[in-house]
Amino acid sequence: MITDYAKLLVDYCLEMKKGEQLLVQSSTLAIPLVKEVYRLALRRGAMVVTELEWSDKINIFYEEAEGDQLSWESPLLATTFKHFDAYLHIRAPYNIRGGQEIDTQKRKTRAKAMQGLQEVYNSRTADRSLRRCLCQYPTHAAAQEAGMSLPTYERFVYNACHLFDENPQDSWLTVRAEQQRLIDFLNGVKQMRFVGKQTDLSFSVADRTWINSDGRTNMPSGEVFTAPVEDSVEGKIYFSYPSVYRGHPVQDIHLTIEEGEVKSWSAEQGAALLDDIFDIEGARRFGEVAIGTNYHIRRATKNILFDEKIGGTIHMAIGQTYRQTGGTNRSTIHWDMIKDMEQEGQIWADEKLIYECGKFLI
């Protein structure tokens, strides 16, 4: 299965070719997958660099780094984001909740220092001059957070990626074609409305571009997304799915929005984190609105890579937008919040009902 996974990443997601440069970034827990990606990318003629993290590396950095160390720009990342052809980040966490202890001010200093490089990254990934893929290697920490044994979690990850299919790449090409039909319709829509449990939210998508997320940028994927016109979002929304952000668990988020700006917020769990996040520049406006289409994913795991793709959900991200959508909001954060739509959910497009109880009607 690891070899099949690596082949999907190298050939479908990253489309590696002879002479191209690739950075593979992960933790030491993912060495089995890193080895196979490295092997296959070399066979394709690529120039491959690997970077592996170990347990507590990030916490040690924020505990010990001061001044110029926090502002230092990694020459490896700078070279990758500015000049490489492809970048693969394989998530393989030792500890899901480890970020809770990081000093808030140090985190802000580091984020500000990285803004310039982040802009380069956002620009090059938007036009795919830097082909980026984010994926998951199953670890005990991720399995525990999802409430599964490691073997069960492995099956969950591989199933979400269509790796049990006879030809996973063909399966993703089918996803691409099916979602393109939705994209073609949505790109003709100007006004949208989400209705559901404790939710009635309207926004404009006029002159914005819907994107077909077909497994190349994220593996797994299965969503269609765009950016709402920033000052057009009006109403209230309840995000029912649990999540972990910066190591903090958050549950049952309620937002009220006026003229595109989040005016009030609450959460059953994690309210203090919301207070901190909404103090960040650009965080009170939305950078993304999306509809999950991956019906291979049927349960929440508190991992945004999977949960935002769940078939029968929507999600909206506060903060940074994706440039390819035409969005203009800028921020040092991008936090996706997820809502179940299978029970009472409706999506209206230009006053036409196009989605109900987790399924498109078009």
ABEGO torsion letter per residue (X at the ends): XAAAAAAAAAAAAAGBBBGBBBBBBBBAAAAAAAAAAAAAAAAAGBBBBBBBBBBGAAAAAAAABBEAAAABBBAAAAAAAAABABBBBBBBBABAAAAAABBAAAAAAAAAAAAAAAAAAAAAAAAGABBBBBBBBBBAAAAAAAGBBAAAAAAAAAAAAGAABABAAAAAAAAAAAAAAAAAAAAABABBBBBEBGBBBBBBABGBBBBBBAGAABOBBGBBBBBBBAAABBEBBBBABBBBBGGBBBBGBBBBBBGGBBABBBBABGAAAAAAAAABBGAABBABBBBBABAABABBAGBAAAAAABBGBBBBBBEBBBAAAGBABBBABBBBBBBBAAAABBBBBGGBBABBGGBBAX
